[in-house]
Every structure is written in C-alpha cells, then in structure tokens.
Amino acid sequence: MATEMLLDPQIDESLYSRQLYVLGHDAMKKMGTSNVLIVGMRGLGVEIAKNLCLAGVKSVTLYDPTPVAIADLSSQFFLKESDIGQPRDATTLPRLAELNNYVPLSILPHPLSVDKLLPYQVVVVTEMPLQTQITINQFCHGNSISYISTSTHGLLGSLFCDLGFHTIVDETGENPVSGIIADIAADGVVAALDETRHGLVDGDYVIFEEVKGMDLNRKEPRKIEVNGPYTFSIGSVEGLGTFESGGIFTQVKMPTAVQFKSLSESLANPEFLVSDFAKLDRPMQLHIGFQALHKYSATHGNTLPRPRNDADAEEILKISQEIAQSYPDIEKLDKSLLLELSYQAQGDLPPMNAVFGGMAAQEVLKAVSGKFTPVKQWFYFDSLESLPQSFPLTEEDCQPTGSRYDGQIAVFGKKFQHRIASMKQFLVGAGAIGCEMLKNWALMGLGSQGQIFVTDMDSIEKSNLNRQFLFRSSDVGKLKSECASTAVMTMNPDLAGHITTFRERVGPETEKEFDNTFFENLDGITNALDNIEARAYMDRRCVFFRKPLLESGTLGTKGNVQVVIPRLTESYSSSSDPPEKTFPMCTLKNFPNIIEHTIAWARDIFEGYFRQPAESINSYLSQQNFLETTLKTSGNQFDILSTIKEYLVTSKPLSFEECIIWARLEFEKRFNNDIHQLLYNFPKDSTTSGGTPFWSGPKRAPTPLTFDTHNETHLAFIMAAANLHAFNFGMKGESDPSVYKKVLSNLIVPEFSPKSNIKIQADEKDVPEPSGDVDANEMNELAKSLPPPSSLAGYRLVPVEFEKDDDSNHHIDFITAASNLRALNYSINPADRHKTKLIAGKIIPAIATTTSLVTGLVCLEMYKIIDGNRKLEDFKNGFINLALPFFGFSEPIASSRQKYNDKEFDFIWDRFDIERDMTLRELIDWFDDEHGLKITMLSCDASLLFASFFPQKKLQERMELHMSKLVETVSRKPIASHVKHLILEVCADGRDDEEAEVPYIYFLRYQTSLVASPKY
C-alpha cells in the first residue's frame, strides 16, 4: 500500500522516526518551513538551540556576540576553556551544526535590531533587559512573529509566550476517541456498546460511520454534551430517521483560535500556568521578583545581585515592594522568596536550563506547527527544596572562584560543590535520557573527584541521533556507553579518569560483574532505561543495598520522575503500571473491528510463518528427543509436525518462483478461503440464540478478497511474503514486480469448498472446540512421514527475527500489507506503514524536548540526595505533559511500616543482618531468644531449607549443618564464588503463636564477626 511521503524526500526519515510518532507528519512539515532566531548563547540558549536542531526546524539563527567567559562553562556544553574571549555564537555554531545536517545554522550580524526579525517565524530571547524585550516583542506582535522569552536564576526560572493570533489544530495530541454505537435515541442521546466508556468530554466533536436507519454518516462533525461515562448527546436528530443498528463514532479534532497579549500587556495583567499546586501563590510573587531583577540590573550597569549579598537582596526587596503597588491584589510579598531570588540571581544551573530549555523549545514547535496547547502566557518554576540543608550558605562560600563551576557555586557554595564532585554514581543506560543525564552531570562536575559508572549493551543506530545528542553520524555502530562517556569527558576534562564504562545488561546474569563490592561503594543509582524488567531489577538491587534510586521515563510529550530513598520512600516496584492492553484471541482470529486488531493479527502470522516453523524444524533436526517430547506434550503438536512436513517435504521451495507461488496460495487461504469458511459457519443473515443478528455490534461481517495483481496492497503482500519465505530457506530475494506478475499470471489456484466439520469459537466466553479430532495413530503416522534428521545432516532453516528499524528487510512491509488486507476483509480503514510500524514494533514515541526537561527534574532531585539527611516532604515525584501543558508534583509515598511482637520495622528496607556463618539450629535458637520468633519455614530461592512439618529424620540431618552448606546440600549445587551473601525468606510465629510478618535475612558468607542485631 502506498504511503504518503512524510517529509522532504531529501531527508532520511529514520532520523526522525520516534519524533514523527509524537508530532505527526503535518506538524513536521510545518516545522520544516520555519526559521527560528535564538538570542543568547549561554546554557539556556544553547539548550533551546540543541532541542530545535534535533527536532528539525527549517533553520536556526544564533545571536550572541558576547565574549566567552569562564563562568559560561557552568552550563554551556559546547564551549571549552580555549574559547574564552571568542564570541559565544560564532564559537557555538560549528559544534551545534554537527547535531543535524538538515538544519542549517547561521549567525545574525551585530547589532540586533527589529528590522532584522522579519524573516523569522519565531524569535526566542534569553538573557536580555526587559525594556529591550518589550521593544522586540512589540515588533513581533505587530508582524505575526511568535515571541518566547525565558531566563533562569539559580533554582528559579521564568518563561513567557506570545504567539499572537494562534490556531491550535490539536490541543492534546492524543489519538481520536472512537467507539461502537449501541443506540441513538430520538432525543439524540448516543449509547456506547456494552456500556463501554466513550472517553469524550463536553465540547468534543464527533462524526459517524456505518449507522443504519439514520442519515448521520459522514456528515459535518457534531458537538457533543456528555451525559455520563457511557452516553452523550449530539443534539436534535429530528428528520434524520430512526436508528436501526450499527455505527461507529469518532472524535474529530477541531481547530481552536487563541489570542495572546503582548509582553507589555501581559506584564500588567498576567495569566499563569501553575507549575506546582503546592505553591499556588508563587507565580505572582516571582512575576514581581523577576521584574525587580530587571530593574536592578538596569540601574547597576547590567549586573545582577551578588551571591548571598544581603545589601543587594534588600534592594531587590525594596524594588519588589514598589512594583507590587501596581498589583492591587497582592496583599503581602514573600520576603524570604524574594531574598532567595536575589541571592541566586547569578546562579546558572544545568538542570534548570534543561527544564526551561526543553519547555521553551516545545513552545517553539507549538508556535510553528499548531500542535498541542501553548503556555498562556507566563510560567514560573522553582526548586528551592534543592538547596543544601546540611550546612549554612554564606556569601564567602558562594563567591566566584574563577572556575567552570562558578554558576553552581553561586547557588550551592564551594563546600557543596566539593561534595558533588566526590559522588560515585551508577548510570544504567546511555540512550536518550542517559545522554542528557551525562551532559548535566558533566556540567555539574558530578563525580569529577569520585566516579561515574555507565553501562549500556546497545550500539548506536541512525534513529538514535534525533534525541541522543552526544552521538554523531560517525558514531553509528559504536557502543553507546563508550561514545557517551567520551563525549562528556571532552565537554568537561575534569571527568577524565573518573568514568568507567560497561557494555553489560543489568540482571542476575551479570551479578558477578556488578557484585556486592560494586554496589556497596556507590552513593546512588540513576536509571535511564526503556523497559520495565530492567527497572524492576535495579529497584531490587537498590533496596537490597539500601542505595537511593532516581527513576524516570518519557512517552512522547509525557514524562515522569520518581525518587526512591532508603528507609523513607516506597520503592519503584511498590506500584506497577497497568498491564499492557491485549485483545481477545477470538477477536483477532475472526472478529476484528479496529485496525489495531488486524495489526496484532498480522504480527502473529509473521511469527507463525517466518520464525516459529524454522525454529521447530531446526529443533527437529538437531535434538534427538524432539519427536518424543513433542508427541507427549498437549496442545498444538499436530500443527507443529504438520508444519515441519510442509516446510521439509510438501512445500519445500527449490527456487524463488516457488516462494512466490507459496505466498500467492497463502494469500488465498488467509484472505479468501478462511473468510468463506467463516461465512459458511456464520452466514451474514444468521442470528444468535437470543434472536439478534449475529453480525452486529462489534462483529463486522467480512467479505472475501479476490486477488488482483494490479492491486498495490495485494502485490505488496506477495512480494514481502515471498522474500521472507526465501530468507528462511537461504535463497536470494527479488524486488522487481514484473517477476512476480509473470509467475502469478500462469498460476492456477485450487478451488475452495467450506468444510462442515470446522468449528469456530463465536465468543471469548465460549469454550473453543477442536477443529477435528486427531487420534494417536494419525499423529504417529504423521511423525513417521517426516524425513529422518540424518538425511538432512547439517541442513538448517534461517528463522526471521523481527526487526522494525531495517526498512529493507520486508518485515514491516509484510505486516502492513497483511494487516491492511485483513482490514479490507472487514471494512476497516487501513493504516499506513508509519502507523503500522508504531503499533507492531511497540515503538515508544520520543522527542528531545521532553527528555531534556525530565532529565533536568531528575538532577534537581539529585542535589537533594547528595545533600543527604532529608525529610520525605523535601523530595518530589513529578509527572509532566508538555502537550497540555501540565505539571504535577507530589511528595513520594512513604514506605510502609509493620510490626511483630510490638517491634516496628520498615517492610521494604529493613532486614535481619547476620554476619557469620552458623548452623540451622543456631539460627532457629537465635531468632527465638533474641526476637521471640519461632521459625516455621525457611527458604533460599527455590530451595526449602526448613519447615516445621519436615519428618524428624530430615530435621536431624539438617540442624547441625552450617547455613552455607545447607543451601548447597538442598539446592544440589555449589554457591558461586562471587556470591557473598544469601537471601533467606522466613515464615515465623510471634509470641502469641500467630503468624507474624517479618523481614528477610541477609546472611553474609565468609565472615567471622559476632551476630548483629537487626538494623532498625
């Protein structure tokens, strides 16, 4: 099936593959026609520029002729000490240009004037006096140029958006809601089928298809009013007929016009996006405070208040009080907040720049594409909780030192900077989040006198370059962990010799590499992973070794941050994501009604054609007891043996032409014969036992397809299937359509007649019936008819391992064609290759803006962990959605506490630490004597070491064995040499002889010290 060219034909789409799933091709095309000017090339400006280059706007122009100073290296990751004295923009440009060859960069000639702004669709301003901003904004506002300004001062930041008269084409970016209709009443109330939640909200618009009896199909979208979770009203349906049956409603995204105020208007009458609902009074306070900073700077030669200087801070407070008089609703200024703003005014923190750089860049993309809801119009955010509490901050401690860390020292002081440098952190994953994390750590100086450990088993692919900004096209094929570490050591030479890289996956199989000593020497772990299994494993290791964990993730414009602190919070695994959505098997096999069903079906038959048969055949040819084992198992052994016979005897291809014939016959079977059989079992006029039409509601009556070589989708299936079948048998494929048409023109396809003994499951609740009894004799005869493995010595098939990112391997081509043919069978709207790849490949949509912002939030929590000795309320878990935009923060959930014998313990973090080897009897006696606990059961992994119900003889044999020996005896295998501890699970009764919840035992081997008390 032909797919629309998503981008300029000169652009390699694989570079934007993940981002296309976030923005869509319409938004990407609009971005590809947009020129952006960025004023200011310190850390915040370059963060915005980096994100826009990765996103793929048409061009980016830089303006900042200011000479590079040593303090710029605090957060400007493209600058080096050798650049000091050179213009920021000219120095930055060639290094920024390496990110994306498709985005040309240029420098705006000095001086900056409004007449130079006309070629740009968006102007972004950082680090500029307020009066100059007002002048630029007035010009932009009057010339339909979107204007965005942003700044950060230490742990506080501001963003302003003026997009003029702006049209939003999609406010949320979510897929349109769709559902099946059960009824449309005479008053216009629509009921969803089987009380399925419709998912609509008041003011949404919907269109209708396949409605019978009412003239609603494919008419203008109708505005709805929600009556409840299962019904909504579409207004009057008078004169449209009477609803009979069927129908699908689909949400329609309607354009929304928004008018923005100019900067001068908005200063006087601001609208705020709330960043933290626990700080509802902050935006207005900071709105005044940031104006005070501008006024202070204007009267002090464009300088900002000195770090921790009380005189300067008092002046800021006085200016703020004067400004506040123009806002009659302000009852009282927050003195401590405004003083802190002054103290941190010269602060330049990489995490804050990452937060605002990600957000500002996303607002640029909204301005040029119309996709998602913009900030309207002010956004203030602070993370003052990140300030150290372990020692007081003084003016002396926060004075600049002439180092690259002065922007951070201005906020945290020299003592805390030393603590940051001494950290030992383990970063698990060097992909999108991992690259951003390492960049922030390098700028912060984290581990520059300690150590950073990085592991990632993956190599760099071309599609990574769109969001993993430490990599370049020349790095494709190289190891991520090594390339990322090399890049940040260039960024900050202080890290040289302080980064250790690994290429191992984290898991039980690598515990010899990442052993007790490794984890015990760490200060913390940061996950940058993209799968739940590895996250859960690292969570268990952090709980076991009592190390703090920073967890985060992104999904398109959405992101989350979770903080796990020993003895304080719950762990990552304490809660779980909802299970992945699955579809009933009978729906996939016979009754699909949405494109997701047909894609899932196509993905299944891909495995059933090209991987599973080859693996079964290879097992048959290589495993001596394969037949014996298969015949003993229950289930689909007949199908397995039949497939082996088909692939080795009846249909084994000897030429590529035979692969084409095989594909054509499979087309006939799947899209014609199987449909005829289904309609034979359930004719289109059949009814249920209740008298209702069988083909109604979610069941769509199918139509067999008649093969046509001129039909693009039909031929696409044949070509992809034949090439993959040939791959199984080690043959060379063919891409010339004429070859296929020639073979197919001479092929006679056998006639098909439905069979009366075929049973088809009509509903998921029904017990599936076998398609025909196969007795043992028939099974044995089938097994005897297979060629003996000895006659095929050395012969093997090549299984196809699904790979979504190689566009030349026919995998996605096959699934797209098969899914769309299935969709045509059932009158479902087909999906293009792009959407099919997203669903079949389970691709996680990603965009650099979200990654930047989320990583910034993680590093703001890192400051708190480095400080240590924090209360639960100091930390913040966060969830953001840049599309809405939405920010939500909450303190982590506290770890649960439990009791045994009136002794309280932490259910997640506490355990019994036993630091010498002892016998089973000594262990049981010690628990009884010291804790009043009678052990009733004791196990290690899957080995049951002790149970009160064991026979007396077995108990006597085990009681005098030392625990290490007991574990080896019961498990019948030696304990690996790298294992220094045993985890023993305990069941015990308390003093009241009732079963008690107790911690597990951490049993340290090879120690001779005395038994330790539980560390509560």
N, C-alpha and C positions, 0 to 999 in steps of 0.2 A: 504494500500500500504506500503510495507516495506521501511524504511528509513535507510540510512547509519548511522552507529554509528559515531557521530561527534568527540568524544573524547575518551580517555581511558575509557573502560567500568567500571572501578573502581571509576570514577569521576562523581559526581552528576552534570549533565549538567545544572540544573536550576541555579546553582551558576554563570554560565557564559552566561545566556540566552541573555541578552541585548548586551554583547560584541560579541557574535557569529554573530549577525547581522551586526556588523561593520567589523570584520576581516574575517569571513568565516571559515569553518572547516579546510581547508587546512592550513591556516596560524596558526590556533590554535594548530593543530597537530605539526607543526614545532616548535612553541613556547614550546610545551610540551617536547621537546627533547633538550632544550637549557639551558646551565649553564651560569650564569652571575656573574661576580665579581664586587663589588662596593667598591671603595677605598674612604674613607672619610665619617664619620657618623655625621656630623653636620646637620643643617637644610636642605641643598640642597641634600646631600647624602641620608638622610632618606626619603625625598620626592620622590626621584627616586625609592628607595627600596620599599616604600609603593605602588607606582603605579605598579611596576613589580610583586609584590606579588598578588595584586588584579587581574592583567592581567592573571596570571597563567603560568609563565615560569617554566621550569623544576625545577630549583633550584637557589637560590641566596646565594652568599658567601659575607660576610662583612669583611672589613679590616679597622680598625682604633683603635689602642691601646692607643691613646691619652687619658689622664685622663679627665673626665668631669669637666668643669669649669662653674661657674655661668652664664657667657655670652652665653654658649651653649643653655641655656633655652630660649634665644631670639627667636629661630626658630626650635629647635629640640623637637618635640611634644611628644616623647616617654621618655624624661628624666625628672627627678624630682630633687629637691634640695638635697634629701637624696642620690642621685647618685654621688654627687661631689667627685672627686678623683678616681672613678672607671673607667675602660676602656670604651670608648664610644661604641665599637662594642659589647662587652660582655653584657653591660647593655641594649642595644637596642634590641638584638636578641630575647629574650623571648617575648617581647611585640609586636615586629613586626611579630613574628610567629603566633600570635593569628589571624591575618588577613585571612589566608588561610591555612588550614590543608594539602592541596595538594601540597604546595610549601615548600620543606624542606630548612631550613636555616643552615648555618654553618659559622664559623669564620676561616679566613686564618691565620695560625700561623705566628707570628712575627719572623724574619723580612720579609719584602716584597722583593722578588727577581724574576727576569724574568723567571727562570726555574719553578716557581710555577704557571705560567699563562697558560700552555698548555691545561689543562682540560676545559678551558672556551671558549665559542663561542664569548662572548663579555666581554670586560673589560671597566668599567666606572670609570673615575678618577675625583675626586673633591678635591680642596684644596691641590695641590701638586706643588712643584717647577717645573719650566719649563724644566730644564735640566733633571730631573728625568722623566718627562712626555715624553721627546724626546726618552730617553732610552727605556722606556716601549713600546712606540709606534713603535719604530724600530723593536722590537721583535715581536709585534703583527702583524705589516705589513708584516714581513717576514714569519709568520706562519699562515696566513689566519685567524687571530683573529680580529674581529671588535673592533675598539677602539673609545671611545667617552669621551671627557673631557668637563667639564663645571664649571663655577665659577660665583659668584655674589659678587659685592662690592656696598653695598647700593642700589641705584636705577639704577645701571648699571650691565649688565651681558654679558657673553660670552659662546658660545658653539662651539665645533669643532667635526667633524665626519670624521673618516677614516674607511670605510667598505671594503677597499682593492678592489679586483675584485668582484663586486657585481652584481647579476642579479635581476632585478625588474620584477616580474610576473604580477603586476597590478599597473600602475602608479597612478591612481586616486581613485580606489575603487568604482567608480560609476557603476551602473548596465549597462551591454552592451546595446547599442542603437539597436533598431530593428524597422523595418517598412515594409509596404506593397508596392510592386512594381507596378507602372502603366505601365512602358515601359522600354525596354532595346534596345537602338538604335544600328544600325550596327557598329557605331564607339565606342561602349562601354559606352555610357552615360546612366546612370540609373536615371529614374524619379520616385519620390515618388508619391504615390496615392493621388489624390485630393489636390495636392500642400501642402502636409504635410511636415513640416521641418524635414529633415532626422537626424539632430543633429550630424553629423560626422565632422571631421576635416581632413585636409591634413595629409597623412601618416597613417591613420587608416587602419585596415584590416577588410574585411567582408567575410562572407560565405553566400551561397544561399540555399534555400529550396523551393520546390513546383513550380519552374519555368517550364513552359511548352514551348517546342519548342527549347530551348537552353540547351546544355549539361553543366550546371553550378552547378547542385545540389550536395551538399556535397563534393565538390572538395576542393583543398587547398585554404586557405584564400588568397584573392586578395587585394593588396594595392590600396587605392583609392586616387583620387585627387578631391577636392571639386570644382565644377563649380559655385555653388550658393546654396542658402538655400534649394532648392528643388531637385537638381540634383547633381550627382557625377559621375566620370569616373572610370572605372575599367580596362582601357587599351584595348588592342586588344581582340576581341571576334571572330576573323576570324576562320572559320571551326567549330564553336560551334552550328551552326544552326541559325534559325530565331525566334525571340521572338514571342510567340503567346499570352500568357496570364499568370496571376497569379504570384506568387513568393513572398518570404519574404527574406529580407536581415537582417543579424545580425552581429553586430560588434564583432570582436574577439580580446581579449587582448593578444598581442604578447610580449614575454619576451624581455627585454631591458638590455643590459650589460653596466655597468658603472665602470670606473676605477678611484679609489680615489688616491690622492697623500698622502705621509707620512706627519707627522706633520712638520718635518724639511723642507721638500719641500714646504709645504703649507704656512709656516710662511713667506718664502721668496717671494712666488708668490701666494697670497691668492685669493680664489673665495668666494664671499659673497652672502648670502641670505638676501635680503633687508627686514628689519622689519618694516620700516616706510618710505614711499616715500616722506614725508616732510623732511626727514633727510638723503638724499642720500649721503652726504659727511661724515656721522658719522662712518660707518663701518671701513674705513681705519684709521681714527683718533683714534678710540678705539682700533684697531688692534695694533697700535703703543703704545697707552697708557697702555694696559694690559701687553705688553711685558716690559714696563718700570716698572710697579709694581713688576713683577717677578724679574727684575734685582735689584731693590731697596731692595726687601726682601732678595735676596741672599747676599747682601753686608751689611745687618743690622741684621744678626742673625735670619733670617726667621720671621722678624716682618714687619708689614705694616705701612705706614704713619699714623701719629696720626690725629684724627679728627680735622678738621679746623685748622691744624697747617700750617702756611704759609711757614716756613723754609722747612718742608718736601715736601710741594707742589712744591716749587721752584726746589727742587732736582728732583722731578718727571718730571717737565717740562724740565729740563736740560737733563736728561736721554732720554726723548722722542725726543728731538732735535737731539741727537746723533744717535738714532735708525732710525730716519726719513731720514738720509743721505743715507741709503741703499735702499730707495724707491725714485727713481728719479722723479716719477710723482707727489710727494707731493710738492705743491708749498708753502703752509703755514699751520702751525699747529694751531688748535683751542685752544688757550691758556685757555680760560675760561672753556672749556670742560675738558681739562686735569687737571686743578687745582681742578675742582669739583670731578673728579675721585680720586684724591689723598685725598681730604677732606673726601670722603665717603668710602675709602678703607677698613676700619674696620667695616663698616656697614653690618648688617646681617638681612635682612628684610623678613618676612614670605611671603608676596605677590610675591616678586621677586623669591624666592626659589620655590614657587608654579608654576610660569611661566616656569622657566627653568627646574624644576623637572618634570613637565608634558611633556615638549618638549623632554628632554633627554630620558625619559622612552619610549616615542613614537619612537624615533630613534633606541632604542634597539630593539623594536618589529619589526621595519622595517628591521633591520640587520638580525634577525633570521628567519623572515617569507618571505622576499621578497615582502611583500605587502606594497604599497604606495611608493612615491618618497622620498628618503632621502635628508637631508640637504647637500648641496655640496658647500663648506665644512665648512665655518665659518658663525656663526650667532651672531650678536651683537644687543642688545636691551637696551634702557634706557627709564626711565620715569622721567626725571629731572623736568618735569612740576609738579610733585607731591610734590616738595619741598615747604615748607610753605613760604608764601609771607606776612603774617600778622605781622611778626616781624623778625628782622635780626638774623641770626645764628652766634654764637660766639664760639670760642674754649672753653671757660669756660662752656658754656651751653651744649656742646656736649661731655664733659668729662665723662668717665665711673663712675658709682655710686656704682658698686658692686651689681647691681640688675639684674633680669632676663630680663630687657628691654634694657640693655646696647647696644645691637646690633642695636636697633632702635634709641636710644638716640644719638648714634654716627652720625646719619644722620639728625635727626629732632630736637634734643636737649630736655632738660628736660621740658621746658615750653610747648612745643608742645605735649610731652608725657602726661603731665597732662591734656591737652585738649582732647587727645584721650581717656584717662581714664574716663573723665566726660561725654562722649556721652551717649545718650539714643536712641537706635536703635531698630527697629521692623523688625525681620526676618520672612518672610512669606514663610514657607516651610522648612522642615528639612530632605529632601531627599538627593540626590547626591550633588547638589550644596549647599544645606543648611548645610550639614555636613562639607564640605570643607570651607564654609564661617565661621562657628562657630570655626573651628580649627584655621583659620587665625586670627579671632577676639580675640580668647583667647591668642594667642601668641603676638599679638599686644597690649594686655591689654585694648582693647576697652570695655568701659562700666564697667571697674573694680572699678570705683568710681561713676558710673552712673547706667545705667540699660540696659539690653538686654531683649527684649520680643520675644518669639518664639512661633509660632503656626503651628500645622500640625495635621490634623484629622486622618492621616493614621497610621496603625500599621506596624511593621517591618515584611517583608517577606524574605524567604530564598534568592530569586533572588536579593534582595537589597544589600546583603553582598558583592557582586562583585565590587561595586563602592561607597557605602555609608560607609566609612571606620570607622566611630565612632561606628558602631554596630558589635556585635559578634553573633555567632550562638545561644548563650544562650539568646539573646535579641529577638529572633523571636516571634512574637505575642504581644510584648510590644509596647507602644506608642512611635513614633519617636521623638516627641518634648522632651519628658521627658528623654529618653535614651541619645539623643544627648547632651542635656544640662548637664546631669550628667557626661558624658564623658569629656566635656571640663572644667568642674569645677575640675575634677581630674587632667586634663592637666595643668590648672592654678588655684590654690586655691584662688587667688585674686578675682575670679568671684563668689565665694560662697556668696549667699545672693544678688547677683546682676543679676540673671537670673530668669525671670518669664515665665512659660510655659503655653500654652493653647492647647486645642485639638479641637478648633472650626474652621470651614471653614470660610474664609473671604467672606462676601456677605451681601446683605441687611438684611438677617435674623439674622445676628449677630451684628448689629449696636448698640444693647443695651449693648453688651459686649465691643465692640470696639467703644466707643462713642466719643463725642466731646472732652471731657477731656483727654481721652486716646491719641488721635491723636495730640491735641494741645501741649501736654507735650513731644512729640517726637522731636528728632533732624533730623530724617530721616527714610526712609523705604528701605529695600532691599528685592526684590522679589527672591525667589528660587522656582518658580512654574513650573508646566509642562502643564498648559492649558491656552488658550488664554482668556477665560471668566474671570478667577480669576485675570489674569494680567490686563485686561482692568478695572475691578472693582477697584483694588488697585491704578491704574493710576488715576481714577476719584477721589478717596479719597485723593491722594497726591495733585492733582490740587486744590481740594476744600479746603484743609487745608494748601495749599502752603508749602508742605514739599518736599525736594529732594527725588528722587527715583532712585535706581540703579537696572537696569533690565538686565537680562542675560538669556542665554539658550544654550543648546547643542543639536546637532543631529549627533551622530557618531563622526567623526573627525572634524566636523564643530562646531563653537561656535560664539556667538555674545555678545556684551556688549553695553548697551545704558544708557546714563546719562540723567536724567530729572531734571532740575534745575528751581525753581520758577522764573518767570519773565525774564528768559534768554533763555531757550530752548523750543522747541515744546514738547508735551507730548508723551507718548507711543502710545496713541490712535490716534495721528495726522496722522499716517500712518498705514497701515494694511498689513498683509501678503496676498498673493494671495489666493483666495478661494480654498478649498480642491478639488482635481480633482474628478469629478463624471462621470459616464458613462450613455449614453442614455438608457432609460428603454427598448426600443425595442431591443437594442443590447444585454442587459443582458438576456432578455426573450427568444430571438430566434436566434440572430446572433452573438454570441461571436467569437472572433478571437485571443484573448490572454488569458493567464492563469489568469490575474487579473480580467477579466470578469467573469470567472467561479467561482473564489473565492468569488467575490461580490455576485454572484447569490446564491452560497451555503450559504453564511452568511444570505441572505434574507430568504431562505426557512427554515433555522434553526429557525429564529424568527417566521415564519409562521406555523411551525409545533409545536414548543415546548413552546413558550411564549405567543404569541397573542391569540391562541384558549383558553388556560387555563385562561387568564385574562378576555376574553369575557364571558366565562362560569361562572366564579366567579362573574362577574358583573351582569349577568342574574339571578344568584341565590340569590344575596344579595341586588340588587337595585330594588325597587318596580316599578319604571317607566322605566326600561331598555328597554322593548319591545316597549313601546310607543315612547320613544326617538329615538330608532333605526329605526323604521318604518318611522319617519318623516324626518330623515336625508337622504341626497342624497349620492350616491356613491356605496359602496360595502355592503349595508345592507343585500342583499340576500345571499352573501357569508358568512357574519357573522352568520346569522341564520342557514344556511346550515351546517356550521362548528359546531355550538352548537348541532344541531341534530345528526350529525355524531359522535361527541365525547360522547354524553349522551345517544344515542339510537342505531343507526345502527351499530356503530363500537366500542362501549364501551368495552374494554377488561376485561375479568374476570380472566384471567391467563396470565402468561408471554408468554406462547406459542402463545396466540392471539396477543401479541405485536410483536412477530416475523412475524406472518402472515401479520399484518398491514405493517410492514417495507418492506416485500417482495412485496406486492401489490403496495406500493409507489415507489419502485424501478422500477417496470414495467411501472407505469404511467409516471414517470419523464424521464426515460432513454430509453424507447421503445415506448410507446403509443404516448406521446407528439411529439416525433420525427417523427413517422409515420404520425401524423396529419399535422405536418409542411410540410412534403414532399408531402402530398396529396394536400395541398393548393398551394405549390410551388414545382412542380416536378423538378428533377435535370436538365431536359432539357428545363425548362421554360425560357422565355425571358421577358425583360421589354418592356414598350411601345415604347422605342427607338430602340428595336431590339437587344440589347446587352444581353448576358446571365445573368439571374437573379442571379445565384450563381457565382459571380465573384467579384473581388476587396476585400473589407472587409468581404463579405458574404461567409462563408465556408459551403459547402453542408454537412449536418450531416449524420450520419449512426446510426440506432437504435442498441442498445446493447442487446445481448441475455444473460440472466442470467446464471451464471456458479458458482456453489458452490465451485469449486476448484480455482476460481479466487480470489486472495487475496483482491483486491480492492472491488469486488462485495460483498464478505462476510463481509468486514470491514464496509461497509455502513449498511448492515442489522444489524450487532451487535450493532453499535453505535445508530442507529435509534431506535431499539427495546428497548435498555436500557433507552434512553431518554423518549420514549413514556411511558415506565413503570414508570419512575420517575414522570411524570405528574399525574399518577393515584395512586401514593403511593405504587407501587409494588417494590419488590426486583429484581435487575437485574441479569444477568448471563454472565460469561466470558468464559465459556467452548465452543469452536467452535463446538464440537460434538453435543451439544444440538441443535444448530441452524440447522446443517446439517440433523439431524434426523427429525425435524419438516418440513424442506423445501423439503425433499425427498418425502413426502406424500401430498404435496400441489399441487392442480390443479389451475393454473392461468387462468382466463377467457380470451377468445379470444377478440381481439380489432378490431373494424372496424372504420376507419375515418368517421367523420360526415361532411355532406355538408353544414351545417348552421353555422359552426365555422368560424369567421372572425379573421384574424391575421394581425396586423399592420406591413407593409412591410418596413416602413421608419419612422424615428422620425418626419419628417415633415408632414406625413400623420395624419389625424385626426383618432384616434383609434375608431373602431366600437365596439359596444357591442356584446358580444358573444351569445346573444339571448335575445329577449325582455321578461321581467318578468312583468306581469301586477299586479295590486293591489290585485286582488283576489288570485292569486297564492302566493303572498307574505303573505297575511293574512292566507291562508291555511297552509303555512309552519310554521307561528308563532303558529297556533293552535295545530300543531302536536308536539310541544315541550312539554316535561313533565313539569307540573307546579312546580315552585320552592318549593312550600310547600311539595311536595312529596319527595324532596331531602333535607330536613331540615338538616343543618349542613354539608352537603356534599360540598367539595371544591376540585378543582384540584390544583396541585403544579406547578406554572409557572417555567420555566427554565430561570434563569438569567445568561447570557453569562459570563463565567469566563475563561480567556485564560490561566491562570497560574497553574491551577489544572490539571495535566496530567491524573488523574484518573476519571475525570467526563464525558468523552466521547465527550465533546464539540468540541475540535479541531479535534478529530478523525472523527466525523461526517462531519465537514466542509471539511476536507482533502479528505475523500472518495467521498463525493458528488461532490466536485469541480473536482476531477480527473476523475470521471465517466463522467461528463459533458465534460471535455476536450477530453476524448476518443470519445465521440459522434462526436466532431467537429475536430478531428485530431490535437489537440493542445497538445504540450508537457506538461505532468503533472508536478506538483510541489511536493516536499517532504513536510513532516509535518512541518519542520522548516520554510520553506518559507511561507507556508500557514498560519502558526501562526503569522508570522510577518505582513502579509497583512491583514488577517481577524481581528487580535487583535489590528491593528493600533499601533503596538509597536514602540516606539521611540528608535532607536539604541543608545547605550551609552557605553562609555569607560572612565575609570578613568583618563587617561592622559588628555583628553580634558577638563574634569570637573576641574581638578587641575589647568590647565593653565587659563581657563576662569575666575575662581574664583580669581586667582591672579590678573588678569587685573581689575576685579571689585574693589578689595581692593586698588589698586593703584589709582583708581578714588575716593575711599572713603577718602584717605588722603586729596585730594583737597576739598572735601565737608566739611571735618572737619575744614580745614583752613578758609573757607568762603571768601566772597567778591571777587570771581574770575570772570575773563572775559570769554566770550564764547570760545575763542580760547585756553584756558587752558585745557578744557575738551576734551576727546576723546571717540567717539564711535568706536567700533572695530568689525571686522569680521576676523575670522581665519579659516583655513582649514589645519589641520596637515597632511593630506594625500598628499597634493600637493608639498611641504608645501607653504602656502600663509598667509600673514598678511596684513590687510588693516585697516588703521585708518583714521578717519576724524573728524573734529570738529562737534558737534551736530548742527542740523538745528535750527536756531533762531525761537523763537515764533513769530507769525505774529502780525502785528500792524494794527489797523484800526482807523477810525475817525468818530465822529459825531459832528456836529456844530463846526468843526475845533479843536475839542479836541481829542487828540490821546489816545488810550488805547490798552492794550495787550489783544488780542482776547481770549487767553487761560486763563491767570492768573488773569486778573482784574475783578472786580465786584463792585456792589453798596453794601456797608456795612451799614445796617440800624439797629441801636442798641436800638430801643424802639418800643413798640407796638403802632400802630397808625391806624386811620380809613382809609378806602379806599379813601375817599375824600382827607384826609390829604396827603396820599401818592401821589395821582394824582397831587395835587397842588404843592407839594414839587418838583416833577420832573419838572413841568412846570416852577416854579420860579427859582430853583437852576440850572437847566441844559438845559432849553429851549426845553424840550422834552414833547410831548403830547402823553400820553399812549393811544394806540388804542386797546390793548389786554393784558390781564394779566392772567397767569395760574399758578397752583401749581400741579405738577404731571399731572394727567389726568383731573383735575378739572379746568374748565374755570371760573375764578373769575369775570372778567370784559371784556366787549367788547363794543366798541363804537356803535355797531348796536343793542345792547340789547334794548328791549322796555323800555320806560321811567319809568314805574311802577317798573320793576325789578331793574333798576338803583337806583331808590329812596330807595328801600328796602335794597340795599347793601351798599350805600355810607357811611352810618354812623356806619357800623359795623367795629369793630377793626379787623385787618387782621387775627389774630389767630382764632377769632370767625367766620369770613367769610369763612376761609378754612374749618373749621369743619362743617359749615352750608351747604356749597356747596358739599363737599365730603360725607356728611351724616355719618361721623364717627369722633370720638374724636381723637385728636392728641396724640399719645403715650407719656407717661410721660417722657421717656428718650430722646425724640426729643427736642432739644434745639434751633433748627433753622428751618427755612422754605426756600426752594429754589423757587423763583418766576421767571418765564420766562416772558420777556417783549417784546412786539412789540410797537414801538413808531415812531412818525414822528418828524423830526427835525424842525428847524426854517423855512426852505424852504418848509415845508409841504410835503416833500418827506420822504419815509420810511427810517429809519436810523438803522444801525447795532449797537446794544447797549449790554453791559454786562448783566448778570443776576443779580438778587437781592439776597443778603444774609441777611435774615431777622431773627434777633436774638430774641427769645422769652424771656419773663420774665425779661426784662431789663428796667430800667427807665431813663437811661442816654439820653442826647440830641442826635439828629440825627447826624450821622457822614457824612462827605463828602466822596465821593468815593476815595479809597486809590490808586491813580495812581502814 
